[in-house]
Amino acid sequence: MMDRRKFLKRSAAGTATAAGVAALQQVAKASASERVRVGMVGSAGRAASLNRYFAKNKFAEIVSIAEIDHSRLAPTLKAVTELQGKEPKIFKDFRKIIDDDSLDAVVVGTPDHWHAIPTILACQAGKDVYVEKPDGHNIVEGRRMVAALRKYKRVVQMGSQHRSTERLKSALAYIRTGALGKCLVAKAWESTRQGNIGRPADSAPPANVDYDMWLGAAPKRPFNRNRFHGRWRWFYDYGTGDLGNDGVHRLDMAFAALSAACEAQGDDPIVFPTAITSSGGKWYFDDAQEWPDTLQVNYEYGSTAGSEDVTKPPKSPPKILTYEMRIWAPYNFHGESEGSAVYGDKGYLIIGNTRWRAYGPGSKLIKEGAGDSDATPHVQNFIDCIKSRDKPACDLETVGHPASMLCHAGNISSRLGRRVVLNPKTEMFENDKEANALRGRPEWRKPWELPEV
């Protein structure tokens, strides 16, 4: 393994090329002693993009890729080899990467139900981690991941790349000027139309895939192509629905905007909500999906209504963050198919994927900014923090887990069909056995028990 003491002294200067991830032009790499040696878990879907982002970074070298389904590997292997001028080693079992003492970091681009175990094992092995959103499959996994990064003093960046974009940073800077006045409400939404996935029959798993390992800690079930590549996110066993898929980005941006407003107006900072109420269900698509396609979630911050034990009376007025999901809608809201907004008594600000706009009285446009959602700066921020040991832009403990908690808690309220009250200090639901039972799995199927920390 690279001499970390020497590594940490080296300059973090330099930025990855701004070319798109599809551009396959070999990158001029930094010297071997300055490169972060990376192992990638996954090669398709979002993991395909992550492989390209890291391969094109001059301060990173992808040493190995673990992919359980080698039929999906070829395009990513070709792209990585061409971008970095060196072919990585290939494994099926991600534990080969965890056990490699020459690696500095592990990148986890798997389905949600495979986020926690590789992250925790990598932390225990002394490696820093970039893990896709949401943090884990459930609250228990997310908290265990946070415990691991604390105990083993690791840098863990969650893949909400918006946190590193100039678009979001400039919007938050404007909010901090106080131009919106007193803000009490923020909103996030998804209205990008998705499709019907049907009800295909069970079948035999692909011959080249270790299906039992793909299931991991999830319950043993017959193979079904709906519960596999690409569509796993719509099922309780593996995903977190669209709330944890796209919603986590929009909620995190709305949370960041409301937090910036709290800072501008001198209010107490917000971290975890004190009460969550979800309404909605699977009302539109007649197919095998389990998670809602129509949903509204209200998150209350600083409210003690419903439990005198949740927190001390707040010094600042309570706040509300609202999330709306209409994944059957072929039209926009506030001019954005998916976005976030914060509302004040002097104006409001809308954040989309390519721009932000601030409006004053009479909905007059008073300020705007632009920028894309490219993950290049987010990957660079992670690499810089490996060197500096600073917290990354989407540090799992302080940013990624709170954002993921919004998704997990919203889903729990939705599944129960009622309001739940959260203790922000313990992340337990107050006097609520049903809600607390959904904080994790009934069991993590052997041999994939959640590691102790």
LOPA-705137 format. One record per atom (N, C-alpha, C): y, x, z. Coordinates in steps of 0.1 Angstrom, whole numbers, plus 2048, in hexadecimal, padded with zeros to 3 digits. Each point is the difference from the previous one (the first is absolute). Layout:
N
YXZ ...
end
This chain:
453
7F4808800 80C7F8800 80C809800 80B7FB7FA 80C8077FF 80680380E 80680C802 80680380D 80B7F7803 7FF7F6808 80A7F6802 80C805806 80080A809 80C805806 8098067F5 7FA8077F7 8088067F5 8057F57F7 7F77F67FD 8037F57F7 80D7F8805 8007FE80D 80B7F8806 80D8077FF 80080D7FF 80D8087FF 8068007F2 7F77FD7F6 8058007F2 80A7F57FD 8088027F7 80A7F67FC 7F97F47FA 8067F4803 7FB7F47FB 8077FC7F3 8098097FB 8087FD7F4 7F77FD7F4 8067F97F7 7F97FD7F4 7FD7F17FF 8007FA7F5 7FD7F27FE 7F77FE7F5 7F77F7801 7F67FD7F5 8077FB7F4 7FB8037F5 8067FB7F3 8017F1800 80B7FB7FA 8037F2800 7F97F97F4 7F88077F9 7F97FA7F4 7F77F5806 7FD7F67F7 7F77F5804 7F2805803 7F97F8808 7F2804804 7F78017F4 8037F97F5 7F78017F4 80280C7F8 80B808802 80380B7F8 7F680C804 7F88047F6 7F780A803 80480E7FA 80A806807 80580D7FD 7FD80980C 7FA80B7FD 7FC80980B 80D804808 7FE80080D 80B803809 80080F804 80C806801 80180D804 7FF80080F 7F4804805 7FE80080E 80680B808 8037FD80D 80580B809 7F4809803 80380C806 7F6809803 7F57FA809 7F48057FF 7F57FA808 8037FF80E 807809806 80380080E 80A7F5804 8077FB7F6 80A7F5803 7FB7F27FD 7F47FF7FB 7FB7F37FC 7F87FA80C 8027F3801 7F87F8809 7F37FC7F9 7F5804806 7F27FD7FA 7FC7F2804 7FD7F87F7 7FE7F1802 7F37FC7FB 7FA7F7808 7F47F87FC 8037F27FE 7FC7FA7F5 8037F27FD 7F47F7802 8027F5807 7F57F6802 8037F47F7 7F98007F5 8027F57F6 8068067F4 7FD7FA7F4 8058047F3 8057F57F7 7FE7F4804 8047F57F7 8097F6807 8067F77F9 8097F7806 80D807805 8047FD80C 80C808805 7FD80F802 7F3803803 7FD80E802 8018087F3 7FF7F97F4 8028077F4 80F8057FF 8097F8804 80E804800 80380B80A 7FA7FE80C 80280B80A 7FB80D7FB 7F48007F9 7FB80D7FB 80A8067F7 8077F97F7 8098057F7 80D805807 8057F880A 80B804807 7FE80E807 7F5802806 7FD80C807 7FE80C7F6 7F97FD7F5 7FD80A7F7 80C8057F9 80A7F87FE 80D8047FA 80A807809 7FD80080D 80980680A 7FD80F800 80A8087FE 7FF80F800 7FB80680D 8027F980B 7FC80580D 7F27FA805 7F97FA7F7 7F37FA803 7F58047F7 7F4801805 7F58037F7 7F47F7805 7FB7F87F7 7F57F7803 7F38087FE 7FA80380C 7F4808800 7F47F87FD 8007F4805 7F47F87FE 8037F1800 7F77F87FA 8027F27FF 7F27F9804 8017F7809 7F47F8804 8017F27FA 7F67FC7F8 8007F37F9 7F27FB801 7FF7F4806 7F37FA802 7FA7FB7F3 8097FD7F6 7FB7FA7F3 80580A7F5 7F78097FC 80480A7F6 8027FB7F2 7FD7F37FE 8037FA7F3 80F7FE7FE 80880180B 80E7FE7FF 80880D801 7F880B801 80680D803 8078077F4 7FA7FF7F4 8048097F5 80F8007FD 8077F57FF 80E8017FC 80880880A 7FD7FD80D 80880780B 7FC80F800 7F48037FE 7FC80F800 8078077F5 8007FA7F4 8068067F5 80F802802 8077F6806 80E800802 80480B80A 7F880180B 80380980B 7FE80F7FB 7F58027F8 7FD80D7FB 80B8057F6 8057F77F8 80A8037F7 80D803807 8047F880A 80C801807 80180D808 7F5803807 80180C809 7F980C7FA 7FA7FF7F4 7F980B7FA 7F4805807 7FA7F8808 7F4804808 7F87F3803 7F38017FE 7F87F4802 7FC7FF80F 8017F5806 7FC7FE80E 7F17FF801 7FB80280C 7F27FD803 7FE7F1802 7F57FB7FD 7FD7F2800 7F57FD80A 8027F6808 7F67FB80A 7FF7F17FF 7F57FB805 7FF7F1802 8047FC80F 7FC809809 8027FE80E 80D806805 80A7F8805 80C806804 7FF80980C 7F5800807 7FE80980B 7FF80E7FC 7FD8037F4 80080E7FA 80E805801 80A7F87FD 80E803801 80480380E 7FC7F7809 80480180E 7FB80D805 7F48047FC 7FA80C806 80580D7FA 8088007F6 80580C7F9 80B806807 7FE80B807 80A806808 80B8077F8 7FF8017F3 80A8067F8 80B7F67FD 7FE7F3802 80A7F67FD 80B7FE80B 80C7FD7FB 80B7FD809 8027F1802 7FD7F87F6 8037F2800 7F67F87F9 7FF7F3804 7F77F77FA 8087F47FB 7FE7FB7F4 8077F47FB 7F67F57FF 8037F5806 7F67F4801 8067F57F7 7FA7FE7F5 8047F57F7 7F57F67FE 7F97FC80A 7F57F7800 8047F2802 7F67F67FF 8037F2805 80380180F 8077F5805 8057FF80E 7F580480A 7F47FB7FE 7F680180A 7FB80F801 8058087F7 7FC80F801 80C808802 80B7FB806 80B808804 7FF80780D 7FB7F980A 80080680E 7F780B802 7F37FF7FC 7F680A804 80380D7F9 8038017F3 80380D7FB 80D806806 80A7F8803 80C805806 7FE80680E 7F87F9808 7FD80580E 7F880C7FF 7F68017F8 7F780B7FF 80880C7FA 8097FE7F7 80980B7FB 80980580B 8067F8808 80880480B 7F880980A 7F47FB803 7F7807809 7FC80E7FA 8008017F3 7FD80D7F9 80C8097FE 80B7FC806 80C8087FF 8087FF7F2 7FE7F57F9 8067FE7F3 80B7F5801 80B8027F9 80A7F67FE 7FB7F57F6 8067F4801 7FB7F57F8 80B7F87F9 7FE7FD7F3 8087F67F9 7F67F47FE 8037F5806 7F77F47FF 8077F47FA 7F97F97F7 8077F57FA 8027F580A 8097F67FC 8037F5809 7F67F57FE 7FE7F780A 80580180D 7F980A808 80480380C 7F980B808 7F17FF800 7FB7F5806 7F27FE800 7FD7F27FC 7F37FC802 7FC7F27FD 8047F680A 80480580C 8037F780B 80880880A 8057F980B 80880680A 7F980B808 7F47FD803 7F880A808 7FF80D7F8 7FD8007F3 7FF80C7F8 80E8077FF 80B7F87FE 80D806800 80480880C 7FD7F980C 80380780C 7F880D803 7F37FF7FB 7F780C802 80580B7F7 8057FD7F4 80680A7F7 80C806806 8097F8806 80C806807 7FC80980C 7F67FB807 7FB80980C 7FB80D7FB 7F98007F4 7FB80D7FA 80B8097FC 80A7FB7FA 80B8097FB 80880580D 8017F880A 80680580C 7F880B807 7F37FD802 7F880A807 7FF80D7F9 7FE7FF7F3 7FD80D7F8 80D8057F9 80B7FA804 80D8057FB 8018027F1 7FC7F57F9 7FF8007F1 80C7F97FA 8038047F4 80A7F97F7 7F87F57F9 8037F4801 7FA7F57F9 80A7F77F9 8008007F3 80A7F97F8 7F87F47FA 8067F4803 7FA7F47F9 8077FE7F3 7F87FB7F6 8057FF7F2 8097F57FD 80A7FD809 80B7F77FC 80B8087FA 7FF8037F3 80980A7FA 80E7FC7FF 8037F3803 80E7FC7FF 80880780B 7FA80480B 80780780B 80780D7FB 7FB8067F5 80580D7FB 8097FE7F4 8027F47FC 8087FE7F4 80F800803 8088057F7 80F800802 8057F1800 7F87F77F9 8047F27FF 8007FA80E 7F5802808 8007FA80D 80A80880A 80080D7FF 808808809 80F7FC7FE 8057FF7F3 80E7FC7FE 8037F2805 7F67F77FE 8027F2805 80280080F 7F7808807 80180080F 80D807804 80480A7F9 80D806804 80C7F67FF 7FF7F87F5 80B7F57FF 7FF7F680B 7F47FC804 7FF7F780B 80580580D 7FE80D802 80580780C 80F801801 8077FD7F5 80F800801 8057F4807 7F77F6802 8047F4807 8077F67F6 7FF8027F3 8077F77F7 7FB7F27FF 7F37FE805 7FA7F37FF 8037F880C 80780680A 8037F980C 7F47FF80A 8007F5808 7F57FE809 7F47FB7F9 7F5807801 7F37FC7F9 7F67FB80A 7FA7F57FE 7F67FB809 7F37FD7F8 8007FF7F3 7F57FC7F8 7FD8097F4 7F48037FE 7FC8077F4 7F47F87F9 7FE8037F3 7F57F97F9 7F98097F6 7F37FE7FF 7F88077F6 7F87F67F8 7FE8037F3 7F87F67F8 7F88067F5 7F67F87FC 7F88047F4 7FF7F37F8 8048017F3 7FE7F47F8 7FB8057F2 7F980B800 7FA8057F3 7F37F97FE 7FF7FA7F4 7F47F77FE 7F38097FF 7F67FC807 7F38067FF 7F67F77FA 7F48047FE 7F67F87F8 7F57FA809 7F87F77F9 7F47FA806 7F580A7FE 7F880380B 7F580A7FF 7F37F97FE 7FF7F3800 7F47F97FD 7F680180C 7F37FC7FC 7F580080A 7F48067FA 80080D7FC 7F48067FA 7F480080A 7F48007FB 7F4800808 7FE80F805 7F980180B 7FB80D805 7F78077F6 80080D800 7F88087F7 7FC80D806 7F98087F9 7FC80D805 80C8097FF 80280980A 80B80A7FF 7FE80A7F5 80B8067FB 7FE80B7F6 7F680A805 7F88057F7 7F580A803 80680D805 80C8037FC 80580E803 8097FF80D 8007F5807 8097FF80C 7F77FE80C 80480780B 7FA7FE80D 8077F4806 7FB7F47FD 8077F4804 8007FE80F 7F6805807 8007FF80F 80C808805 80280C7FB 80B808804 80D7FA7FC 8017FA7F5 80D7F97FC 8037F580A 7F67F9805 8027F680A 80680680D 7FB80C803 80480780C 7FE7F780D 80B7FF807 7FF7F980D 7FF7F07FE 8037FC7F4 8007F17FE 7F17FB800 7FF7F3802 7F37FA801 7F88027F4 7F2800801 7F88017F5 7FF7F37F8 8048007F3 8007F47F8 7FA8047F2 7FB7F67F9 7FC8037F2 80B8047F8 7FD8087F6 80B8057F7 8057F47F7 80E8007FF 8067F67F7 80C8087FA 8027FF7F3 80B8077F9 80D7FC805 8027F4806 80C7FC805 80480780D 7F5805807 80280680D 7FF8107FE 8048047F4 7FE80E7FD 80D8067FA 8008097F7 80C8067FA 80B7F67FC 80C802805 80B7F97FC 8027F2807 7F57FA804 8027F2805 7FC80080F 7FC80B806 7FC80080E 80B7FC809 80C8017FC 80B7FD809 8027F2804 7F97F77F8 8017F2803 7F67FA80A 7F880A806 7F67FB809 80280680E 7FD7F880A 80280480E 7F980D804 7F48037FA 7F880C804 80780D7FC 8088007F6 80480D7FA 80F8017FF 8077F57FE 80F8007FD 8087F980A 80D7FF7FD 8097F9809 8097F67F8 7FA7FC7F5 8077F67F7 80C8067FA 8087F77FA 80C8057F9 80B80380B 7FF7FB80C 80980480A 7FF80F803 7F3805800 7FE80F803 8008087F3 8007F97F5 8008077F3 80F8047FB 8077F67FB 80E8017FD 8097FD80B 7FC7F6808 8097FC80B 80480B809 7F8809803 80380B809 80C8087FB 8028027F3 80C8067FB 80C7F8803 8007F37FC 80B7F8801 8047FE80F 7F67FE808 8037FE80F 80680D805 7FB80B7FC 80580D806 80F8027FC 8037FC7F3 80E8017FC 8097F7807 7FB7F3802 8087F7808 80280480E 7F5805806 80180680E 80A80B800 7FF8097F6 80980C800 80F7FB7FF 8027F67F8 80E7FA7FE 8057FA80D 7F77F8807 8047FA80C 80280A80B 7F880B800 80280B80A 80D8077FE 8048027F3 80C8067FD 80C7F8805 7FF7F27FE 80A7F7805 80180180F 7F5800807 80080180E 80880D805 7FD80B7F9 80780C803 80F7FF7FE 8047FA7F5 80E7FE7FC 8077F880B 7FA7F5805 8067F7809 7FE80380F 7F980B802 7FE80580E 7F67F8808 7F67F97F9 7F67F9806 7F4809804 7F77FA808 7F4808804 7F88027F3 7F980B7FF 7F78027F4 7F57F6801 7FA7FC7F4 7F57F87FF 7F48087FC 7F47FD806 7F48077FD 7F57F67FC 7FA7FA80A 7F67F67FD 8067F2804 7FB7F67F8 8057F2803 7FA7FB80D 8067F6806 7FB7FA80C 7F87F37FE 8027FA7F4 7F97F47FD 7FF7FF7F1 7F57FB7FB 7FD7FF7F2 7FA7F27FD 8067F97F5 7FB7F37FC 7FE8007F1 7F47FD7FC 7FC7FF7F2 7FD7F27FC 8047FC7F4 7FD7F37FA 7FC8037F2 7F57F97FC 7FC8017F2 7F18017FF 7FB8047F5 7F28017FE 7FC8037F1 7F47FE7FD 7FB8017F3 8017F27F9 80C7FE7FA 8037F27FC 8017FF7F0 80080C7F9 8037FF7F2 7F38047F8 7FA80B802 7F58057F8 7F37FB805 7F87FA7F7 7F37FB803 7F680B7FC 7FE80A809 7F780B7FD 7FB80680D 7FA80C7FF 7F980580C 80980880A 80D8017FD 809806809 8007FA80E 80180880A 8007FB80E 80E800806 80980A7FD 80D801805 8097F57FA 80B7FD807 8097F57FA 8078057F3 8037F67F8 8088027F4 80E7FA802 8027F980A 80C7FA804 80380280F 80B806803 80180480E 80F802804 8037FB80C 80D803806 7FE80580E 80680B804 7FE80680D 80E803806 8027FB80D 80C803807 7FC80A80B 80880B801 7FE80A80A 80D800809 7FE7FD80D 80B800809 80180E808 80C805800 80280D808 8097FD80C 7FC80580B 8087FE80C 8007F2806 7F87F87FC 7FF7F2805 7F580080B 8037FA80C 7F67FF80A 7FA7F2801 8047F87F6 7FB7F2800 7F0800800 7FA7F9809 7F27FE800 7F980980A 80780A805 7F980980A 80A808808 8017FE80D 809808808 7FC80E802 7F38037FC 7FB80E802 8018097F4 8057FB7F5 8008087F4 80A80C801 80C7FD804 80A80B801 80B7FC809 809809804 80B7FD808 80A7F87F7 8097F8806 80A7F97F8 80880A7F8 8017FD7F3 80780A7F7 80F801802 80580C7FE 80E802801 8087FB7F4 7F87FF7F4 8067FC7F4 7FA7F27FC 8077F97F7 7FA7F37FB 7F38027F9 7F77F7801 7F38017F8 8038007F1 7F68057F9 8018017F1 7F37F97FA 8017FC7F4 7F57FA7F8 7FE8087F3 7F48037FD 7FC8057F3 7F67F67FA 8027FC7F4 7F87F67FA 7F98067F3 7F47FD7FE 7F88047F4 7FB7F47F9 8027FF7F3 7FC7F57F8 7F78067F4 7F47F97FE 7F78047F6 7FD7F47F7 8038027F3 7FD7F67F6 7FA8077F4 7F4804801 7FA8097F6 7FB7F87F4 8057F47FE 7FD7F77F5 80D7FD7F8 80C806805 80D7FC7FA 8048097F5 8037FB7F4 8048097F5 8108017FF 80680180C 80F801800 80480880C 80D804800 80580880A 8077F980B 80380780B 8087FB80B 80B80B802 80D7FC801 80B809801 80080A7F5 7FA7FC7F4 8008097F5 7F580A800 7F780080A 7F580A801 7F37F8802 7F68057F8 7F27FA802 7FA80380D 80480C806 7FC80480D 80B808806 8047FD80C 80C807806 8027FE80E 80B804805 8047FF80E 80F7FD801 8047FA80B 80E7FD801 80480080F 80C803803 8057FF80E 80D7F87FF 8027F780A 80B7F77FF 80A80180C 80D8027FE 80A80180A 80A7F67FF 80A7FF809 80A7F6800 80C8047F7 7FF80C7FA 80A8047F6 7FA8037F2 7F38007FF 7FA8037F3 7F1801802 7F98027F5 7F2803800 7FD80A7F5 7F4806802 7FC80B7F7 7F17FD7FB 7FE8027F3 7F27FE7FB 7FB80D7FA 7F4803803 7F980C7FC 7F47FC7F7 8008057F3 7F57FE7F7 7F980D7FE 7F88007F6 7F880C7FC 80880A7F8 80B7FC7FA 8088097F8 80F800803 8047F980A 80E7FE803 8027FA80E 80D801805 8047F880B 80E7FA7FD 8037F5806 80D7F97FD 8057FA80E 80D803803 8067FA80B 80B7F67FC 8007F4807 8097F57FD 8087FD80C 80C7FC7FD 8097FC80B 8027F1800 80B7FB806 8037F1800 8007FB7F2 7FB7F47FF 7FF7F97F2 7F68077F7 7F7808806 7F68077F8 8068097F5 80B806804 8078097F6 7F980E802 7FC8067F5 7FA80D800 80A80A804 7FD80880B 80A80A805 7FB80E7FF 7F38027FF 7FA80D7FF 7F28007FB 7FC80A7F8 7F28007FB 7FC80F7FE 7F3801800 7FA80D7FD 7F37FF7F8 7FB80B7FB 7F47FF7F8 7F680B803 7F47FF7FB 7F680B803 7F27FA7FE 7F78087FD 7F27FB7FE 7F880280C 7F37FD7FF 7F680080B 7F680C7FE 80480A7F8 7F780B7FD 7FC80780E 7F4803801 7FB80680D 801810800 8068067F6 80280E800 80780580C 80C7FB804 80680580C 7F97FD80D 7F87F6800 7F87FD80C 7F580A802 7F98047F5 7F680B801 80780D804 80C8037FA 80780C803 80480080F 8047F4805 8047FF80E 7F4804809 7F47FB7FD 7F4803807 7FE80F800 8008067F5 7FE80E7FF 80A808808 80D7FC7FF 80A807808 7FE7FF80F 7FB7F4804 7FD7FE80E 7F4808805 7F68027F7 7F5809804 80580E803 80A8047F9 80680D803 80980080C 8087F6801 80A80080B 7FB7FA80D 7F57F87FF 7FB7F880B 8097F5805 80A7FC7F8 8087F5803 7F97F37FD 8057F5805 7FA7F37FC 8037FC7F2 7F77FC7F8 8027FC7F3 8087F37FF 8047FC7F4 8097F47FE 7F87F3804 7F38007FD 7F87F4805 7F680580A 80580780A 7F780480B 7F87F4805 7F3803801 7F77F5804 8037F980D 80480980A 8027FB80D 80D7F7801 80B8057FA 80D7FA802 8047F67F5 7FA8017F5 8047F87F4 7F37F87FB 7F68087FC 7F57FA7F9 7F87F6808 7FD80380D 7F97F7808 8087F4804 80C801804 8087F3802 8017F77F4 8018067F4 8007F87F4 7F37F97FD 7F5808802 7F37FA7FF 7FD7F680A 80580180C 7FE7F680B 8057F37FC 80C8007F8 8057F37FC 7F67F97F7 7F98077F7 7F67FA7F8 7F47FB808 7FB809808 7F47FC808 8037F4809 80B800807 8047F5809 8027F37F8 8078017F4 8027F57F8 7F37FA7FB 7F78087FD 7F27FB7FB 7F97FA80C 80180580C 7F97FA80B 8067F2803 80D7FF800 8067F3802 7FC7F67F5 7FF8057F4 7FC7F87F5 7F17FB801 7F7809804 7F27FC802 7FE7F680B 80980180B 7FF7F780B 8077F37FE 80A8007F6 8087F57FD 80A7FC80B 80580A807 8097FD80B 80880D804 80A7FD808 80980B805 7F880980A 80380D800 7FA809809 80C808806 7FE80480D 80A808807 7FB80E803 80780A7FC 7FC80D801 80780880B 7F9808807 80680980A 80380D7F8 80D8037FE 80380C7F7 7FB80D806 7FE80180D 7FC80C807 7F18037FE 7F87F6801 7F28017FF 7FA7FD7F3 8087F97F8 7FB7FB7F3 7F47F6801 8007FA80C 7F67F5802 8077F3800 7F97F57FD 8067F3800 7FE7FA80E 80B7F9804 8017FC80E 7F77F4802 7F680180A 7F77F5804 7FA7F97F4 7FB8087F7 7FB7FA7F3 7F38087FC 7F47FB805 7F48067FC 7FD8007F1 8037F47FA 7FD7FF7F2 80880A7F8 80D801803 80880A7F8 7FC80E803 7FD80380C 7FC80E803 7F28047FA 7F87F67FE 7F38027FA 8018047F1 80C7FD7FA 8028037F2 80880D7FF 80380780B 80780D7FF 7F780A7FA 7F37FF800 7F78097FA 7F47F97FA 7F58077FE 7F47FA7FB 7F77FC80C 7F77F77FF 7F67FD80A 7F880D803 7FD8077F5 7FA80D801 8028097F4 80080D801 8018097F5 7F28047FD 7FB7FC7F4 7F28017FD 7FB80F800 7F5802806 7FB80E801 7FB8057F2 80280C7FD 80580B809 80F8027FF 8087F67FC 80E8027FE 8087FA80B 7FC80380C 8087FC80C 80E8077FF 80A7F9805 80D806801 80080B80A 80580C7FB 7FF80C809 8087FE80D 7FB80580B 80880080C 80A80C800 80B7FE806 80B80A800 80380380F 
end
